[in-house]
Amino acid sequence: MRCVIQRVSHARVLSNGELTGEIEKGLMVLVGVMQGDTKADLKYMADKVPNLRIFEDAQDKMNLSVLEVGGAILAVSQFTLYGDARGGRRPSFIEAARPEDANALYEELLQAWRGQGLRVETGVFRTHMDVTLTNDGPVTLLLDSRKGF
């Protein structure tokens, strides 16, 4: 499982032209699920993302998590995180999980974050989405549950 995490002061997603999720201070998280991802991959992201200390404390050091600052998460499914363009000009997505498998793990991840007391907003799985955000910092991190990078 891969996540692109951006610390934001505002983010929103439109799905097929309709607003489906919007947050102020928090994290914009693009979530990709790989073939063969398991509950262990899910658990890694469920714990890692909300506990990343990437918000400033009183001394302006990145020392607080989204949980500690009372922020929210805007999560958007993104199979293209598994796009492989090394071999040509058109990316291959064969490493991405099948939609039904990806959606099941994605939904479990959302529930895990909500279970920690986070407000989680989302896009709509398998639709065209327009994402707008203001990256605060900017702060952007890449996570891979298999630690591929």
N, C-alpha and C positions, 0 to 999 in steps of 0.2 A: 504494500500500500504506500502510495506517495501523497504527500501534502505540500502545497506551496502556501506558506503562511505570510500574510502581510498585516502589519500593525496599521490600523486605520483610525482616522477620526470620523469617517463616515463611509458607508458602503451600501449599495442597494443592487438588487437584481430584478430585471424584468424578464418574464417568461412569456414568449409569444405576445409581447407588448403590454402585459399586465404585471404590476408590481406584486412580487411574491415574497420578498424579504428585504428588510432594511434595518441597519444598525447605526449607532453613533460610535463611540469609543469601543474598540474591540479588535477582533481578528477576522480578516477575510481569509477563508481557507478553501482552496481548490483541492478536491479529493479525487484521487485516481485509485482504482482497484485493479490489481494484476491477477492474471490466471493463477490459481493455486494459493491465493491469499487465504489465511486461516484466522481463527479466533485469536491466535497469538499476534498476528499483524494488527488486528483490530484493537486488541488490548494495548499494544504499544502506542498507537495513535490516540486512543481514548485517554491515556494517562499523560503522554508527552505534550500534546498540544495545549491543554488548559493550564499546564504547570510550567510552560516556558516562561522564564523570567526576562521579559523583553519590554516591560513598561518601567518608566523612571520612578525612582523613589524620591524622597525629599532632598537627597543629595545629587539628583540628576544622574544616577547610575541605573542602568537596566537591571533591576533587582526584584521587580514585582510581576506576578502573573496576571492573566486576564481575570482569573478568579479573585485575586486580591484587589484589583482596581474596580471591580463591579462591572466589567465590560461584557460584551456579548460576542457571539460568533455568527458570521454569515458564511454558511457552507454551500459550496456549489460542486456538484459532481463534474468530473473532468477526465473522460477517458483518454484525451489527447496527452495527458501526462506520461502515457506509455507509448507515445509515438516515437518511432525509430526512423530517423532520416539519414542515417550513416551510409546507407547503400545506394541512395539515389535522391531524386528530387521530390518524390511523392512519399510521405511517411507511411510506414507500415504500423498497424495497430494490433498485430497478432498477439502481443503480450498482454493487452488489456483483457480484463475478464469479460465474459459474456454478460450482456445487460442484466439478465435476471439474477445472476450471481453477484454482480457488482452492486445492484440496487439493494439486495438483501444485506450485504456488509455495510454499505453506506448508511442505510436506515438504522442498523444496530449501532453504528458509530454515533449518529445523531442522538440516539436514545441514551448512550453512555454519557455523552457530554451533558445532556439535559439532566441526567441522574446526579450529576455533580453540582446542580443548582445553576447552571448556565442557561441564559436565554439563547436559543439557537434558531436563527432564521435560515431559510433555504431558497434555492431555486426549485425548478421542477425537473425531475430526472427525465432525460431523453427528449428535451425540448430545446428549441433555439432560445438562448438567453443573452441578454445584454447586461453586462456587469459594469457598474461605475463605482469607483472608489477614490478616496483620498488617502494615499499611503503616508502615514505619519512617521517622519524620520528622514528619509524613508528607511523602513525596516522590513526586510523580506528574507525568509528562511526557507530552505528546502529540506524536507524530511523524507526518508525512505525507511520503511519498517525492516527491510532486509539489509539496511545500511550499505546500499549500493553506491552511495556517494556521500 
